[in-house]
Amino acid sequence: MPKHSNSPKGPSQRQLSVGEKVRHALTEILQRREIIDPLLENAVISVTEVRMSPDLKLATAYVTVFGQEDMDPFIRALNAHARFLRGRLTPALRQMKYMPEIRFRQDDSFDNYARIDALLRSPEVLRDTQGTADEEDN
């Protein structure tokens, strides 16, 4: 098999490992409520995933704020405090050559899961799946 294939590659093991370390560190900082911002003070923020760029200089953190429909103000507030958070990450990531720049994005995966679940529960899909289950019994 050729060393360089044309198929898209996923993140490297290093990217996944560093992303998980950044996620843990961000979660701890947010739990300690170190950010002084009226909007973020009482918000329950979950960092669901951190994706690292191949050079490990950019971290994209996907977050969810529980109990909030409109996430845009929270994402803007987190991005406004990104430099502060980057500085607070330094002790947890001191083994890294460069401290990554952090960008915050809304995590839409829960919406996708809910949409898939609703599709699977729709009458059309239930009818089709029940039809194949009846055929297997015969």
C-alpha positions in Angstrom: 0.0 0.0 0.0 1.4 3.4 -0.9 2.6 5.6 1.9 0.7 8.6 0.7 -2.9 7.7 -0.3 -5.5 10.1 -1.7 -8.0 9.2 1.0 -8.6 11.9 3.6 -6.9 11.2 6.9 -8.3 11.9 10.3 -6.5 13.6 13.1 -3.2 12.1 14.3 -2.7 10.4 17.6 -0.8 13.5 18.8 -3.6 15.8 17.8 -6.2 13.7 19.6 -4.0 13.5 22.8 -3.3 17.2 22.9 -6.9 18.0 22.1 -8.0 15.9 25.1 -5.5 17.6 27.4 -6.7 21.0 26.3 -10.3 19.9 26.8 -9.6 18.8 30.4 -7.7 22.0 31.2 -10.5 24.2 29.8 -13.1 22.3 31.7 -11.3 22.8 35.0 -10.8 26.5 34.3 -14.5 26.9 33.5 -15.5 24.9 36.6 -13.4 27.1 38.8 -15.3 30.1 37.3 -12.0 32.0 36.8 -13.6 34.2 34.0 -15.2 37.3 35.4 -18.1 37.9 33.0 -21.8 38.4 34.1 -23.0 36.2 31.2 -20.7 33.3 32.0 -20.8 33.4 35.8 -23.9 31.2 36.2 -23.7 29.3 33.0 -23.0 25.6 33.0 -20.6 25.2 30.1 -19.5 21.8 28.8 -16.5 21.5 26.5 -17.5 18.5 24.5 -14.5 18.3 22.1 -11.3 20.1 21.2 -9.9 19.7 17.7 -6.3 20.6 17.2 -4.7 21.8 13.9 -2.0 19.6 12.5 0.7 22.0 13.8 -1.0 22.1 17.2 -1.1 25.9 17.2 -4.8 26.2 16.9 -7.4 24.6 19.2 -11.1 24.7 18.2 -13.2 24.0 21.3 -16.8 22.9 20.8 -19.0 23.9 23.7 -22.5 23.5 24.9 -24.2 25.7 27.5 -26.9 23.7 29.3 -30.4 25.2 29.4 -29.7 27.8 26.7 -31.3 27.9 23.3 -29.4 30.9 22.0 -25.7 30.0 22.3 -24.3 32.9 20.2 -23.8 35.4 23.2 -22.0 32.7 25.1 -19.7 31.8 22.2 -18.9 35.5 21.7 -18.1 35.9 25.4 -15.8 32.8 25.4 -14.0 34.0 22.3 -13.6 37.5 23.9 -11.9 35.8 26.9 -9.8 33.4 24.7 -6.5 35.2 25.4 -7.1 35.0 29.2 -8.0 31.3 28.9 -4.9 30.6 26.8 -2.8 32.1 29.6 -4.6 30.0 32.2 -3.9 26.8 30.1 -0.1 27.3 30.3 0.5 25.4 33.6 -1.5 22.4 32.4 0.2 22.3 29.0 3.8 23.4 29.9 5.3 20.4 27.9 4.1 22.0 24.7 6.5 24.1 22.6 3.7 26.5 21.6 0.6 27.4 23.5 -2.4 27.0 21.1 -4.7 29.8 20.1 -8.2 28.9 21.2 -11.4 29.4 19.2 -14.8 28.5 20.6 -17.6 27.0 18.4 -21.1 25.8 19.2 -21.4 22.0 19.4 -24.2 20.9 17.2 -23.7 17.2 17.7 -26.6 17.0 20.3 -28.9 18.6 17.7 -27.8 16.0 15.1 -28.4 13.1 17.5 -31.9 14.4 18.3 -32.7 14.8 14.6 -31.5 11.3 13.9 -33.5 9.9 16.8 -36.6 11.7 15.5 -36.1 10.2 12.1 -35.7 6.7 13.5 -38.9 7.2 15.4 -40.9 8.5 12.4 -43.8 6.4 11.3 -42.2 5.7 7.9 -39.1 4.2 9.4 -41.0 2.3 12.0 -43.2 0.8 9.3 -40.1 -0.2 7.3 -38.2 -1.7 10.3 -41.3 -3.6 11.5 -41.8 -5.0 8.1 -38.3 -6.5 8.0 -38.7 -7.8 11.5 -41.9 -9.7 10.5 -40.2 -11.1 7.4 -37.3 -12.4 9.5 -39.7 -14.2 11.8 -41.1 -16.2 8.8 
